[in-house]
Amino acid sequence: MMSLSALATQFETLERSAGVVLDSAAVLAQVLAATRFHAGFATLSSQPLGSEPITGATDVTHSEWALIRPLFMLYIERETCLQLEASRGLGLDVFGRSSGEIAGDITQAEAEYPKRAFYSPVITI
């Protein structure tokens, strides 16, 4: 298991050390947002009662992160795009997809999420 803050740091330093215009707080905020969305459909193994708040110290398993990560990546892409689109007024050239395109992908991913996160333990009689 890894904490959400460790996963955010790993993303910034190892996975996307160049090209991320977001600061550490913004990256952590997107990790938390994706994990909170996930927690709406599945119980985190580190929080079996589901009553604890989700923070940077919250641990997730590798399988939980495998479900959360694609949504997190879309959230990161959207937040980066919003930052870049806001810089147009400064004369910067925006690259990548538009925030509207990303929003459509997020809507689709969130709509499919309940099916992906569903889990029912096998009971043998």
Buried (B, 14 or more C-beta within 10 A) or exposed (E): EBBBBBBBBEBBEEEBEEEBEBEBEBBBBBBBBBBEBBBEBBBBEBBEEEEEEBEBEBBBEEEBBEBBBBBBBBBBBBBBBEBBBEEEEEEEEBEEBEBEEBBEBBEEBBEEBEEBBEEEEEEEE
